[in-house]
């Protein structure tokens, strides 16, 4: 532990595909963004799974996308953790999918970047989700004018400069130069140790890939995209 990292090319395909499916959803059902988070997750997962009948590349890479799959925390203290989406890869053990946590962003209802971190990012840092993985994905369904560059990055930067950083940020969200989409990834420490029966070592940092989606267009890591 931890497992080997998922390849950058595979992650790029996954993020590109999620973005394409989101744009199709917004075209077909433009009011979907007004639904609650669980309903949006359901629609996104259903469309991603439907691709298995029409997209050979997706079928080769992904076996299924599931909602609310039960998982345990790194130490077994929590037995029924349920991340929003789990992307099961064909070439990877089914116990260790790519974990996706989804959050609504709507500052008018107090759902901003702080909640995105407290109820999303923290779950990866604390070892509740993806504790055996080196990467995870966070999706924001953005209902206002919030952007990664203007809202998430400054929040993480302020925390880094404080006496304690609850998000243990090692690297602020940065655009990936090799990706065909302007995705953004941040790096975070994980201050826990694996139980002795699986080695007792530290998990190392985790890379979080941020994908902020909105009604009119995807805002995938809007670093430099203003």
N, C-alpha and C positions, 0 to 999 in steps of 0.2 A: 504494500500500500504506500502511496496511492497508485492508481492505475496509470498506464501510459496516456499521454494527452491525445485527444482526438485530433486528427489532422486538420490543418488550416483549410485545405481545399474542401474537406467534408463540411466543416462549419460554414464556410462560404456558401456552399450549395444549400445548406439548411436555411440560413438566413435569407438568401435570395428567394427560396421557394416560399417561405413564410410571408415575405413581403409581397410576392406575386399573388399569393392566395388572398392576402388582405386586400389588395387593390381590386381583385375580382369581387370580393365580398362587398366592398364599398360601392362598386359599380352596380352590382345586382341588388343590394339592399342597403342603400346609403344611410338609413336610420339605425343600422345595427350598433353604431357607436353610442346610441342613447340607451342601450340595454345595460343590464348589470354585468359585472365581470364574469360571473359563471356562465351566463348565456353567451357572451362573446367567445369565451373559451370553448364552449361546446360547438359553436358554429365553425370556429377556426380548426378545431381538431377534426371535425367531420369532413371538411373540405380537404384537409391534408391527407386524410385516409383515403378519400375518393381518388386522389392522384395515383394510387397504386394500380388503377385500371387504365391509366392513360399516360403516365410519365415513367418510362423505363429507368431513367437515372434515379428518380426518387425511390422507385421500387427496389432497385439494386442497393440503395443505401439504407433505407428505413423500412423496418418491418411493420411498425404501427406507431400511432400517436395516441396516447391514452390520457384521460383526465382523472385526477384525484387518486392515482395509484398509491396504495398504502406502502409506506416505507418506515424504516426505523432511524433513529438518530445515531450518531457515531458510537455512542456508548451503550445503546440499547435502553436508555432511560425513557425514551419516548417510542412507543411501538406503532403508533398510528399517525405518523406524519403523512400528509397528503399534498404534495406539490401540485400546482395547477395543471401542468402538462408534463408528460414524460415521453421523450422521443427515443424509441428503441431502435438501435442500429442493428443491421443484419450481421455485421461482423464483430459484435461485442456481446459479452455475457448479458443475458436479460435482467440480471439483478442490478445492473449499473447503466441505466439509460442516461441520456442527456436530460437534465432537469431544467424545466422552464417555469419561472415564477412570473405571473402576470399581475399588473396593477393598473387601475384607472388613475389618470392624472387629471384633476379638475380642481384648481385652487379655490373656486367658488364654493366647493363643498369640503374644503379642508383636506383634499387629497392631493398633496404636493410631493415634491422630491423627498421631503423628510419622512413622509409615510412610506414612500417607495423604498427607502432605506430601512426604516424601523421594522416594517412588516414584510420585507422582501429580501433585501441584501443581507440583513442580519442573519437570516436563516442559513445562508451559506457560510458566513463567517463563523457562526457558532457550531457548525457541524450538525445542524438539524437536517439539511438537505445536501446531497451531492458530496458527502464527506469522503468518498473514495475516488472522486473524480478530480481532475485538474481544471475543469472548466464547467460553466453553467451559463444559462441564458436568462436575461430578464427582459420582458416585453412590457412596454407601457402603452396603454390605450389613451391617447392624449385628446382631451376635449377642449382644451384652451390653447393659449399661445406658448405654453411651456416648451422649453427645449433643453436638451442635455447640456449644451454649452452654457446657457444662461441660468440654469436652475440646479441641475445635478452636480456639475463640476464645481461650482463655487461652494456648495454645501460640503462636499467631500474635502475640498481644499481647506475650508475653515476648520473642519474636524481634525485634519492632519496637523494644523498649526496649534491646536489646543494641548492642554496637559494630558488628556486622554483622548484617544480616537476610537469610538465604538465600532467603526467600520474597518479599522486596521488597514487603511488604504496604503498600498505601496506605490502604485502608479495611478494617476488620474485618468479618466476616460480619454483615450486618444484614438484618432482615426487609424484604421488599418490600411497601410499603403498598398498591400498586395491584394486586397479584396475588390471585387467588382462593384460592391456597394460600399458607401462610406460608413461602414459599421464602426462602432466604438467599443473598445474593451478597457476595463480597469482591472487592476491587480490588488488582491487583498490577502493579508495574512490570516491564518486560522489558529487562534491561541488555544489549541487543545492537543491532547495526545491520544493516539489510538489505544484501545485496551491492550493489555499485555498479550492476550491470546491471538491478536493479529499484528503483533510486532512491537507495540508500545512506542512507536516512533511518531514524529510530528507529520502532519499531512502536507506541509509546505503551503505555498500561496495558491490561491484559486483565481483564475481569469474569469471575469464576468463580462459577457458580451451583451451589450445594451442595444435594444431595438425599440425605438419609440415610434409608434404608428398613430396616424391621425386620419381624420375623415377625408381630407382632400388629397393627401399624398403621404407616403411613408417618410418618416424623419429618422433615418437610421444613422444614429451617431452623428448628430448634426454639427460636429466639430468642423468649423470652416464652411458650413453650408448656409449661413445666414444670407 
